[in-house]
């Protein structure tokens, strides 16, 4: 273990913290002389710990998945040992311990110092996390289409048509066509296509790309959040409520994390449908088979398609009054 007993770093920047985690060996720092406070970075376990002589009552950390507190004996003295699980949050874990040390330097008890520090990072420490921005937009788009389908077809038919949670190639399979829903917050209709099969029509089944544009709503009256869209859709369901709940949980949604989704969105434009035919600029496995040598060695394909200037199509029920009609 590397012990930097003579060092007393006032602050480590994110790059320096990452360098210590890449060292492969433990690094320890004395951060305060009286009371003595030692911080130790353990790259192998991806943990950061703080040690200080035990005084007063223990802080309450059992509510936080990423924190553990022990009393340990060192040289005949009992110490508090606070350990932070720093996986995927190296710098945030360091900032937490730095905040505790600042409180101790100001004369606070260990219990008070920990309580004050964790209050600002409680969501992260509890292991709570949001979906990525890309997944939020994707789920919003599918749920907007699903809400419209429920209103048009009824809940059972709409839920049967929704294939997104089943990891099928296309998001919806309606009676007369399939639909792949793509949502963007850019000013142009630029969409990420995640595989060479995502825009490949099934035999004798028309496939449409449904393009949805969203933007931040601020305080606009028509704005909505992901939790509000989910709540609105749930209110329309009866027989299929449990199926819906299981589906969104499978996609990463957790009701307990609803307060993490504060951004409000609104439509930037009316959704448009694009028929994915021979003229549509899609990279498909069939097209790759014809032009790529040793095709089996291409493991995956991801690309962006800009449909802004393409002619959009008419689409059948139930999305005929969801999407913009062509002129």
Phi, psi and omega in degrees: 000136175276121180247119181256066187296329182275348181273145174220073186296125179288329180195136175254134177277168184304320181297318181294319177301315179296324179297320178295324178290336179274350184297324182092343178243154178294145176232132181237143181228136169273114185263342180205141184275318184216110358290150180296133179228125181239132173252138179229130177257124181245095182298324183298322180260357184052053180230152168235135179234157177234132180236137176205149180305136183290125177213131181079191183279160180284145171289152180267111182234008185295341181282352186249120183299329188268000182244142172219146183231131178230158167253125183233154177262129177223116178054041177079005180242141177274131182239149165280138176232105180260121183247132179248125171288110188259014180303128178062014178207049183305308186289322179298321178296319178297316180300322177300310181293324177299320179295321178297316180298318178301320179294319179296320179297333180275001177098004180289152173290162180297319179300313181293319181299316180293316181300315180294319184290318185287338182298328182278343182236026188296324180296316181293318183290332179282001180081013181275142178207150178277161165296158176293160180302320180298318180289325177299311180297316180298316180292320177302314180300313180297321182289328175295318177294317181297319178301316179296320180294322177299316180294330185268315187259340190098157189293320185292315179294320181295316180293326177294324182286337184280109184256352184310312181293344182270004180061031174284169184295325183241151187287324182224142173236093177276176187301318187255350184196165173256155180224133172251116185267128178233133184235135180222155173250011178279162180289333176262158179275072179256124185233144177272126176255122192272353180198169179281354179255351185295326178247034177255113182296147170286152180305130177063021178235113175299142178238132178241139167269120179261113185263121179242131177247126176241159174216165179293141186262341186059236179258013181303140186299324184274009181290155179214153174251168175300314178300323182290325177293318178297315180297319179297318180292319178302322182294343180266353185255148176229285182293333187253014183300314181294322178298317179297314181300317179296323181295312183287331174295321177296336178271000176108000180281138173228126180303324182295342181260011186302327182290351178278347184256083187262344185290130179260137181243164171209160179295136172275331183202175174283135178304150177233151177248141179232122178289125179271091181243197183295338181268352182281137183282069180251141171267113183239163180297324178297317179291321177296321179302328184278337189236345185259120176296145179048050185310322181301343181275354174275106189282324182201158181224129172227135182207169177247140177235133179254110183258010185308313186263006177278150177289125178276165190246160165285152182222150184278180178295143011264009185260007182296328177256011172265323183261156179290133177286140175292153180288000000 
